[in-house]
Amino acid sequence: MATFERLHHLLEQSLREFQAESSDLSDAQEQELTWALHRLKGRLTEILSTNSDPLPIANLLPVRDHTVSLTPPISLPEPSPVHFVTSCDGVILMANEVAGDILGKDLTEIGQVSIADYLAHEEWKVLHSQLCAIDPPRKLLNRVLTIFPGGRPSQKILCVMTPMFDQSQKVVAWHWELILEKERSSVQPIIQLVQSLESQLFAGQSMEACLTQICNGLVRDLGFPFVWLSTMQKGCVPQLRAHAMAGDFDWESQGALWWSKVSQQGELIQACEGSEISLLSPYCPSTGAMAWFPPGFQGHQAWGVPLAFHGDCFGILVVCSEGPQAIDPTVLGWLQTLGYEIERLMARGRQLDLWRLQSVAMGSVFDPVCVTDAQGRLEWVNEAYAALHGCSIQSMLGSSLSSFPHEELHARKSLADPSAREFSCLKTEVMQTGSNGQSLVFEQVVTPLFNEQGEPMHFVAILHDVTARKTQELLMKHHAYYDPLTDLPNRIMFEDRLEQALAQARRNGTLLALFFLDLDNFKNINDYHGHQTGDRVLRIVAERLATCVRSTDTVARLCGDEFTVILQGLEHIQDIRQVALKILECLIPPIRLGKEKISIQISIGISVYPKDSTDPQRLLEIADQAMYRAKECGGQCWYFATSEWND
């Protein structure tokens, strides 16, 4: 007792000296050493208050050959369990005394520290994403984590995390239990194996290969002679996903035959849909019983760990023992925990398969697809997009999407409701030049991808080639408004152009002249030379007429051999006479068709806005009547509807 009191006295003296002489230490070092001394002082105080008759010093420090040994005469007690509770963000809300010692914190500081301060950064980053997920795990999480205890070297510790729910079944906190070395030594390899498989899945390892490694680990590390795992969709036949066994066994012949029978049994389906680990086959062979293991393993027990996956997918992990003795309940508990880990692993594998499928699907889509950052820089492109520009995928990453709609997106975001989290996709038509130099028209759909704060962080742009459709639309529009024989505007286009020209003349206060032209001898050309020759004559007449007017004027074919000309922006009547004379002169040279020379004559009737009329239909009728007056005068001349202008 005197020795303990002396130690207590020396500790108090050391604490006072340390506090007086710790100016050279950093704040963190001073705080850490102070905590250590206080904990040691508290432990000695506890010994002094509870042990009135401690063990003799001779028993604790026996001297042998003048060498001091600290080996106690009895075995050390089992380490106390370490428990604490954290928020989903990792803030420690409560802890037992042992947890405080492990973390190097006084219990009065609980609520001010985070478990993230004691974990490796990368490990905490992965774990934090699960603890704070929108749909977090509903069962246990087991991780072998690198813990950095206060003032001591780091160590690998198995952590079991259990979700804690409120009344609405929302995860609000997590209970942590740290399994110390002695307790975790037998199961640590299996847990570490399952955790390592997740990275293998990311690297492209198949799910069957990962499950086979788990089965092999159970056989190798826990000594089970036979382990297998099966999954099934409701309404479908179960599938054997993985198996492992100790010793030699002819699986190709006996195993395959055994599974073909087992997969048809209703007991297997019921076991897959179970909820708790159960004894499937006790040590009592019976005729006709469900064979949970091949004939070579007859007489052994089989335990089933049900597995629940997404939707209507179920499974089971079956382990076989070597004899009639019961499996250690602790091992059964770890098997249940392993089942949760397998469920999580397969869920992650399914998600990865879905992501890979989506990536392959997007990469092989016929339409060019790309993903940009918020500023329109390319972060991902598919093969079609790279082929469109004739470049490799890697060479395009980081460059700007030339058709990125910066202004449209900015305008739409400015007009959006500030309380709304999203704005819809933007559809535009863009022109692109293909790798062969061809001009292409694309319908571009830009869809924003938002972060948790509702801000667009990425954009997906899909370009659908509509060149053929636009070409067809333009062709149909051309056929609707243009004469198929001469390619001049038809009556529909002429009437529209006349309306626009009259509106412009009213605004500018200028003259507008409307010519109505008719070939004088076209019927004879058709009768003597044939209709094909007549069509060729009409095409040549149309070409000559187009050379006699400005680009702002309009030459149209109404029907047969009837043409019209709209002259706009005129100041004097003399300007109209000059154009009429030019038309007559351009048609004087005969038309050569092979060896034939065909002479043509034309009569022109002229109406003028605003003198003759301000109505477009009336102007056309007046010009038509004036054309007949020109024919009565012998043809090959013009005639104004206003007779004094003919002088």
Secondary structure, DSSP 8 states (H G I E B T S, - for coil): -HHHHHHHHHHHHHHHHHHHS-TTS-HHHHHHHHHHHHHHHHHHHHHHHH-SS---HHHHS-EETTEE----SS-------EEEEEETT-BEEEE-HHHHHHHT--GGGTTS-BGGGGB-HHHHHHHHHHHT-SS--SS-EEEEEEE--TTS--EEEEEEEEEEE-TT--EEEEEEEEE-HHHHTTTHHHHHHHHHHHHHHHTT--HHHHHHHHHHHHHHHH--SEEEEEEEETTS--EEEEEEESS---IIIIIHHHHHHHTT-HHHHHHHT-SS-EEEE-S---TT---SS-GGGTT--EEEEEEE-STTEEEEEEEE-SSSS---HHHHHHHHHHHHHHHHHHHHHHHHHHHHHHHHHHHH-SS-EEEEETTSBEEEE-HHHHHHHT--HHHHTTSB-TT--HHHHHHHHHHS-TT-S----EEEEEEEE-TTS-EEEEEEEEEEEE-TTS-EEEEEEEEEE-HHHHHHHHHHHHHHHB-TTT-SB-HHHHHHHHHHHHHHHHHHT-EEEEEEEEETTHHHHHHHH-HHHHHHHHHHHHHHHHTTS-TTSEEEEEETTEEEEEEEEE--HHHHHHHHHHHHHHT-S-EEETTEEE---EEEEEEEETTT-SSHHHHHHHHHHHHHHHHHTTSSEEEESSGGGG-
